Amino acid sequence: MSQEPTGSTIAIFLDVENLYIHALQQGLDFKVGPIVEAARKEGRIIFARAYGDFSRPYLAGIKDDLQNSVFEMSLLPTNTKGKNTADVQLALDALEMCLQPAAPTTVVIGSGDRDFVPLVQKIKRYGTFIIGVGLKGSISATLERICDTYWYYEDLQCARLAEIETQPEAAEALDPVERAIRTLLRALATVACEGLQTTGGNVKQAMQQLDPGFKVRELGFSKFTQFLEEAERRGYVSVSSQGMEVLITPSTDASVSDEPEDQELAPDATVEQLRNSYRAVLEGKRVTLLPWNDRKRLVHALWKDLSEAPEGMTIAEMSDRLSLHAAEFGLYVSKQAIYKITYTLNLSRCFRREDVAAFVPDIWEERVFPSCDADEALDRMNVTYLRGIRIDAPGLPLRPMAVAQFLFGDPTDTQLELARQYIRLAEQWRDF
């Protein structure tokens, strides 16, 4: 997965609360197994320690998992301000280990917190190879760039499932260049969502983080720019010069008919086929899309709660409120689906921190306020669902009627026009 030789010795340091909370926000069941298995492919694990306030009830389930995976657990009680010292203790332990005579050649740091940037800078000076682990949407861009490589927990989890359910014929459906172009489109979305310019340098770095094995020479190109020219020739991107750099933009005309694995949808895919494909992509991300009227009732009820909370609410409290409202309305909504609703609202920048609409990483302690009204929040959620589809299935066309039926069920003319607007916004890949 990285360029480090398999003879490496590896030390793992996990900020469990950071990882667990962000997995919970995304409706994922956090387990350390995918991280351990990925690390074993890099070399021999000589040390593994997890940090957190394990006296907290919500971490009770993770303790057995850590013990079964032979992790040491560092209990760090939370102080009166609701904070613990996991980042400080983790940094001290990692630095101390890297100064030992038999220091590990590779260190895995499980967190997306920017506070770990100085630690990574320091121990890289000793020649230590650094691998970061975190969940998409919760990772400091600076931390991700400074690590030698970065693993997304979601990808590790998917890779583990893929090894169990390998389907060689599906993997062979795309030629290597097509697979690399898919990674290119995901990288473009990642860079744009971080607010960075989609220059060749930024995009290439993002591609190498998404696929550490990516090498243009193995695809038959001597330079990265030649690969970009081929992607442009196939109609996936547009490439233009910007000073000494190139600027890459995704083509809105990329057709699913160019992709072998989606041939049944092209070029005359029915509305029903597309609608089912959209739903399948979200289900692959563990997102349950509730019927439109149910989503609308729940979000409006939550916004009423927020209007009556002068000190704001934590996102965890919002999830609890949504569960209560679902019961009041006679709806069966799983806890995972509730967490996905609040996570999507959060990802859509529907909450504000210090008067600025922003993603809120701390769902347990930080109290926030709405950054828009309930109807706009619903619009932003719908755009975010479509962006998720564009990122995970870049060749799947977003067509107005199929999108309108997917989001609204039996759409009105007004909702069909909204679907067109959502598609345009989803293609832009920028914050609201």
LOVEXVO-821474 format. One record per residue (C-alpha): residue number from 0; residue in one letter; y, z, x. Coordinates in pm, whole numbers, plus 32768, in hexadecimal, padded with zeros to 4 digits. Last residue first. Layout:
<rs>
   keza   doba     py     pz     px
    NUM      a      Y      Z      X
...
</rs>
This chain:
<rs>
   keza   doba     py     pz     px
    431      f   8A2F   800D   7752
    430      d   898A   7FEC   78A3
    429      r   8924   7E99   7929
    428      w   87FA   7DB2   790C
    427      q   88B9   7C85   7879
    426      e   8788   7BE9   77D1
    425      a   875F   7D14   76E9
    424      l   88C6   7CEA   7672
    423      r   888B   7B81   7609
    422      i   8743   7BE0   755E
    421      y   87EB   7D00   74A6
    420      q   88FA   7C15   7422
    419      r   87F6   7B24   7398
    418      a   873A   7C48   72FA
    417      l   8880   7CBB   7258
    416      e   88A0   7B62   71B8
    415      l   8743   7B8B   7126
    414      q   87A7   7CE7   70B1
    413      t   88CE   7C56   6FF1
    412      d   87F1   7B4C   6F53
    411      t   8708   7C63   6EE0
    410      p   85CE   7CBA   6FA0
    409      d   8477   7D10   6F13
    408      g   83ED   7DF2   7026
    407      f   8528   7E5B   70DE
    406      l   84DA   7E59   7252
    405      f   83B1   7D6C   726B
    404      q   8427   7C9C   7143
    403      a   857C   7C6C   71E6
    402      v   84E0   7C23   733A
    401      a   83FB   7B19   72A5
    400      m   851F   7A82   71E4
    399      p   8605   7A81   7314
    398      r   8517   7A05   7424
    397      l   84E0   7ACD   7561
    396      p   83F9   79FA   7639
    395      l   82E4   7AA6   7700
    394      g   82FF   7A35   786A
    393      p   83A5   7B74   78E4
    392      a   8293   7C53   7853
    391      d   82CE   7DB0   78E5
    390      i   8444   7D8A   7928
    389      r   8495   7CB3   77F9
    388      i   83C9   7D96   7715
    387      g   847D   7ECC   7794
    386      r   85C7   7E1A   7764
    385      l   8563   7DD7   75FA
    384      y   851D   7F47   75B9
    383      t   8668   7F9E   7662
    382      v   8724   7EB1   757A
    381      n   8688   7F5A   744C
    380      m   86E3   80B2   74D3
    379      r   884B   8044   7507
    378      d   8864   7FCF   739E
    377      l   87D3   8119   7321
    376      a   88D0   81D9   73F4
    375      e   89E3   80FC   7364
    374      d   897A   8165   7207
    373      a   896D   82D5   7269
    372      d   8ACB   82E3   7300
    371      c   8B0C   82CE   7475
    370      s   8B0B   83AA   75AE
    369      p   8A4E   84C4   7503
    368      f   8A6E   861B   75A7
    367      v   89AD   86C2   76BF
    366      r   891A   8810   7722
    365      e   8860   8811   786E
    364      e   8740   8907   7884
    363      w   85F8   886F   780F
    362      i   862E   86F5   7812
    361      d   86BB   86EC   7972
    360      p   86DA   857D   79DC
    359      v   87EC   8518   78E3
    358      f   883C   83A3   78F8
    357      a   89B1   8370   78D4
    356      a   8AD4   834C   77E2
    355      v   8BF4   8402   788C
    354      d   8CB6   851E   77E8
    353      e   8C1D   8626   78D0
    352      r   8AC0   85AB   787A
    351      r   8AA8   84BF   7753
    350      f   8983   845A   767C
    349      c   8925   8307   75E8
    348      r   88FA   826E   7744
    347      s   87DF   8189   76CE
    346      l   86EC   823A   77BA
    345      n   873C   8381   7707
    344      l   8707   82EA   75AD
    343      t   85C3   824F   762F
    342      y   8556   83A1   76BA
    341      t   85AB   844D   7571
    340      i   84D7   8351   74B1
    339      k   83BF   8356   75B3
    338      y   83A9   84D1   759C
    337      i   837C   84B4   7424
    336      a   826B   83AC   7450
    335      q   81B5   8493   7545
    334      k   81CC   85B4   7450
    333      s   8125   84DB   7349
    332      v   81E2   8473   7211
    331      y   8146   84AA   70BC
    330      l   8264   8485   6FC7
    329      g   8295   855E   6E91
    328      f   8410   855C   6EB5
    327      e   8419   86D1   6F02
    326      a   82FF   86A8   7001
    325      a   83C0   8594   70B2
    324      h   84F8   866E   70A6
    323      l   8441   878B   7153
    322      s   83BB   86A7   7264
    321      l   8518   8615   7292
    320      r   85A7   8770   72BE
    319      d   84A7   87C5   73CA
    318      s   84F7   8683   7484
    317      m   866B   86D4   746D
    316      e   8629   882B   7502
    315      a   857A   8787   762B
    314      i   86A7   86A1   764E
    313      t   8785   87D0   7673
    312      m   888D   8805   756A
    311      g   8A08   8813   755C
    310      e   8AE3   8948   755E
    309      p   8B87   88F2   7410
    308      a   8A34   88A5   736E
    307      e   8A79   8834   7208
    306      s   8AC5   86CC   7269
    305      l   8984   86CC   7336
    304      d   88B7   872E   7205
    303      k   8956   8610   713E
    302      w   8902   8527   725F
    301      l   8797   8598   724A
    300      a   8788   854E   70D5
    299      h   881E   83F3   710F
    298      v   871C   83B2   7221
    297      l   85F9   8420   7144
    296      r   8663   835C   7011
    295      k   86A0   821D   70D9
    294      r   8556   8230   7190
    293      d   84A1   8263   7044
    292      n   8559   813E   6FA3
    291      w   8505   805E   70CB
    290      p   8391   80A9   70D2
    289      l   832D   8172   7207
    288      l   82FE   80BD   7351
    287      t   81F5   817F   7411
    286      v   8241   8162   7584
    285      r   811E   81A0   766E
    284      k   81A0   8098   7765
    283      g   8075   7FBC   770E
    282      e   80CB   8004   75A4
    281      l   8221   7F6F   75E9
    280      v   8187   7E2F   7673
    279      a   8090   7E1C   7550
    278      r   81AB   7E3A   7454
    277      y   8262   7D17   74F0
    276      s   8121   7C4A   74ED
    275      n   80E6   7C9A   737E
    274      r   8243   7C1B   7328
    273      l   820B   7AE6   73FB
    272      q   80C4   7A91   734F
    271      e   815A   7AD5   71F7
    270      v   8287   79F7   7239
    269      t   819A   78E1   729A
    268      a   817C   7860   73FB
    267      d   81BB   76E9   7413
    266      p   81F2   76BC   758A
    265      a   814A   779A   75E1
    264      l   80AE   78DA   7563
    263      e   7F43   7881   75AC
    262      q   7FB2   781D   770A
    261      d   8011   7983   7765
    260      e   7F21   79B6   7888
    259      p   7F73   785E   7912
    258      e   80EB   7895   7932
    257      d   81D8   776A   7920
    256      s   81C3   7767   77A5
    255      v   8262   78BF   77A6
    254      s   83AB   7817   77E8
    253      a   84C0   7885   78D0
    252      d   85FB   7804   7822
    251      t   86CC   7941   7847
    250      s   86B8   7910   79BE
    249      p   86C7   7A4C   7A8C
    248      t   87EC   7A63   7B81
    247      i   87D9   7A65   7CFC
    246      l   8905   7A7C   7DE4
    245      v   88DA   7A04   7F49
    244      e   8980   7AB3   806E
    243      m   8A64   7A4D   818E
    242      g   8B82   7A0B   809E
    241      q   8AF1   79F9   7F3F
    240      s   8A12   78C7   7F1E
    239      s   895D   7879   7DD8
    238      v   87F7   7895   7D5A
    237      s   878F   786C   7BED
    236      v   8646   7900   7B7A
    235      y   8502   78B5   7AC1
    234      g   851A   7739   7AA0
    233      r   83FC   76D1   7B82
    232      r   84F6   763D   7C7A
    231      e   85B0   7789   7C7D
    230      a   8473   7848   7CD5
    229      e   8435   7744   7DE7
    228      e   8597   7772   7E6B
    227      l   8562   78EB   7E6C
    226      f   8425   78BF   7F3F
    225      q   84EC   77E7   8030
    224      t   85F7   78F6   8041
    223      f   84ED   79F4   80A7
    222      k   84A2   7923   81DB
    221      s   8371   7878   8277
    220      f   82CD   7833   8128
    219      g   8158   77FC   80EF
    218      l   8116   7924   800A
    217      e   8089   79F2   812B
    216      r   81CE   79AC   81E4
    215      v   8295   7A44   80C4
    214      k   81F4   7B9A   80F2
    213      f   81C9   7C91   7FD0
    212      g   80CC   7DA0   8023
    211      p   81BD   7EBD   7FD1
    210      d   81D5   7E38   7E6B
    209      l   82DC   7EEB   7D9A
    208      q   8384   7F77   7ED2
    207      q   836C   7E28   7F84
    206      m   8400   7D7D   7E52
    205      a   8522   7E76   7E49
    204      q   8570   7E2E   7FB7
    203      k   8568   7CB8   7F73
    202      v   8652   7CE7   7E4A
    201      n   8752   7DB1   7F0C
    200      g   8756   7CBF   8031
    199      g   875F   7B84   7F5B
    198      t   8880   7C06   7E8E
    197      t   8855   7C8A   7D2D
    196      q   898A   7D65   7D43
    195      l   8943   7ED4   7D02
    194      g   8974   7F96   7BBD
    193      e   881E   8037   7BD1
    192      c   87B5   7F73   7A9B
    191      a   880B   7E31   7B53
    190      v   872B   7E88   7C7A
    189      t   8603   7EE0   7B9B
    188      a   862C   7DAD   7ABE
    187      l   863A   7CC6   7BEB
    186      a   8509   7D75   7C7E
    185      r   8443   7D3A   7B3F
    184      l   84A1   7BC9   7B4E
    183      l   8439   7BB3   7CBD
    182      t   82EE   7C61   7C72
    181      r   82A8   7B57   7B6F
    180      i   8309   7A52   7C72
    179      a   8209   7AE8   7D62
    178      r   80F7   7AC2   7C5C
    177      e   815F   7957   7C25
    176      v   8156   791A   7D9F
    175      p   7FFA   79B2   7DBB
    174      d   7F69   78CE   7CA9
    173      l   7F3F   796D   7B55
    172      a   7DF9   7973   7A90
    171      e   7D39   7A16   7BB1
    170      a   7D99   7B77   7B49
    169      a   7D25   7B32   79E6
    168      e   7BD2   7AB3   7A60
    167      p   7BA7   7BE0   7B41
    166      q   7BB8   7CDB   7A22
    165      t   7BAC   7E37   7AB9
    164      e   7B9A   7F57   79BF
    163      i   7B6D   8085   7AA4
    162      e   7C41   7FF3   7BB9
    161      a   7D45   7F92   7AB4
    160      l   7D55   80F7   7A35
    159      r   7DAD   8176   7B92
    158      a   7EA8   805F   7BBF
    157      c   7F4D   80C0   7A76
    156      q   7F75   8229   7AE9
    155      l   7FFD   81BC   7C39
    154      d   80EC   80CE   7B8C
    153      e   816F   81DF   7AA5
    152      y   819C   82C7   7BD1
    151      y   8280   81CD   7C7A
    150      w   8235   81CC   7DEE
    149      y   8347   81A9   7EF0
    148      t   8334   8122   804F
    147      d   83DF   8175   8197
    146      c   84BE   8264   80D3
    145      i   8635   8227   80FC
    144      r   8653   8130   7FDE
    143      e   85A8   820C   7EDB
    142      l   8672   833C   7F3F
    141      t   87B8   827C   7F20
    140      a   8759   81E9   7DCD
    139      s   870E   8349   7D4F
    138      i   85D9   8334   7C77
    137      s   85BF   83A7   7B0D
    136      g   85BD   825A   7A55
    135      k   846D   81F6   7AE0
    134      l   8396   8320   7B39
    133      g   8375   83A8   7C98
    132      v   82B6   839A   7DE0
    131      g   8350   836E   7F39
    130      i   8291   8304   8070
    129      i   8321   835D   81C3
    128      f   8291   82F3   8315
    127      t   82E0   83FB   841B
    126      g   8379   8381   8560
    125      y   842C   84CA   85A7
    124      r   8575   8431   8534
    123      k   84D0   83EB   83E4
    122      i   84C1   8566   83BC
    121      k   863A   858A   83AC
    120      q   8696   8465   82CB
    119      v   8584   84C7   81D5
    118      l   8602   862D   81C8
    117      p   876C   85BE   819C
    116      v   8705   84DD   8074
    115      f   863D   85F1   7FC6
    114      d   8764   8665   7EF0
    113      r   8765   850B   7E4D
    112      d   8645   857A   7D70
    111      g   8538   8477   7D23
    110      s   841E   8560   7D82
    109      g   82C2   855D   7E19
    108      i   82F1   854B   7F90
    107      v   81CD   84B0   804F
    106      v   81DA   84E8   81C7
    105      t   812B   8405   82C0
    104      t   80D3   8436   8430
    103      p   8084   85A3   83F3
    102      a   80ED   8697   8506
    101      a   7FE3   871C   85F1
    100      p   80DF   87B7   86E3
     99      q   81A8   8844   85BC
     98      l   830F   87CF   8583
     97      c   82AE   86F3   8459
     96      m   8211   8823   83B2
     95      e   8352   88ED   83CD
     94      l   841F   87D2   8336
     93      a   8331   87B0   8210
     92      d   832D   8928   81D3
     91      l   84A9   8948   81E2
     90      a   84DE   881C   80FC
     89      l   83E2   889B   7FFD
     88      q   8482   89F4   8001
     87      v   85DF   8968   7FC4
     86      d   8573   8871   7EB6
     85      a   849F   8972   7E01
     84      t   85B3   8A79   7DF8
     83      n   85B6   8AB5   7C83
     82      k   86C6   8A80   7B81
     81      g   86FB   8B14   7A26
     80      k   883D   8BC6   7A7E
     79      t   878C   8D18   7A7A
     78      n   869B   8CA4   7B87
     77      t   8554   8BE8   7B56
     76      p   8428   8C6F   7C11
     75      l   83A0   8B9B   7D32
     74      l   8225   8B9E   7D3A
     73      s   81A3   8AC8   7E59
     72      m   8054   8A37   7DF5
     71      e   7F5D   89BA   7EFA
     70      f   7EB6   8882   7E7D
     69      v   7D3B   8862   7E7C
     68      s   7D2E   874F   7D70
     67      n   7C7B   883E   7C85
     66      q   7D8D   893E   7CC8
     65      l   7E9E   8844   7C76
     64      d   7DF7   87D9   7B31
     63      d   7DBB   8941   7ACE
     62      k   7F2C   8991   7B02
     61      i   7FAC   8861   7A42
     60      g   7F5A   88EE   78EC
     59      a   802A   8A29   7919
     58      l   8161   8966   797B
     57      y   81F6   896F   781A
     56      p   81CD   8AE9   780E
     55      r   82AE   8B2E   793C
     54      s   8204   8C1F   7A2D
     53      f   81B5   8AF3   7B0A
     52      d   831D   8AE9   7B81
     51      g   82F4   89BF   7C66
     50      y   8276   8938   7DB1
     49      a   8134   887C   7E01
     48      r   808A   8877   7F58
     47      a   7F99   8783   7FFA
     46      f   7F33   8780   816A
     45      i   7E46   86BA   8249
     44      i   7E1E   8582   8171
     43      r   7D70   8472   823B
     42      g   7DFC   830F   8229
     41      e   7EC3   821C   8153
     40      k   7DB4   81E3   804D
     39      r   7D99   835C   802C
     38      a   7F09   8369   7FCB
     37      a   7ED2   8281   7EA2
     36      e   7DB0   835A   7E2C
     35      v   7E7D   8499   7E4C
     34      i   7FA3   8406   7D8D
     33      p   7EC5   8381   7C74
     32      g   7E10   84D3   7C5D
     31      v   7F4A   85AA   7C3F
     30      k   7F4A   859A   7AC5
     29      f   8074   856D   79DD
     28      d   8024   8508   7876
     27      l   8130   8407   7832
     26      g   821B   8405   7707
     25      q   8341   8389   77D5
     24      q   83FE   84D0   77BE
     23      l   82BC   8588   7811
     22      a   8297   84BE   7950
     21      h   83FE   851D   79A7
     20      i   83B6   868D   796F
     19      y   826E   8687   7A32
     18      l   82FE   85D7   7B62
     17      n   842D   86B9   7B8B
     16      e   8364   87F0   7B36
     15      v   8258   8790   7C31
     14      d   833D   8769   7D5D
     13      l   8217   86E5   7E26
     12      f   81E2   86F7   7F9F
     11      i   80BF   862B   802A
     10      a   8061   8625   819C
      9      i   7FAA   84F6   8225
      8      t   7EF1   84A1   8363
      7      s   7EEF   832E   83AB
      6      g   7DBF   8271   8426
      5      t   7DEA   8178   8309
      4      p   7F13   80DF   83BD
      3      e   8070   80F2   8322
      2      q   80EE   7FAC   828F
      1      s   80E2   802F   812B
      0      m   8000   8000   8000
</rs>
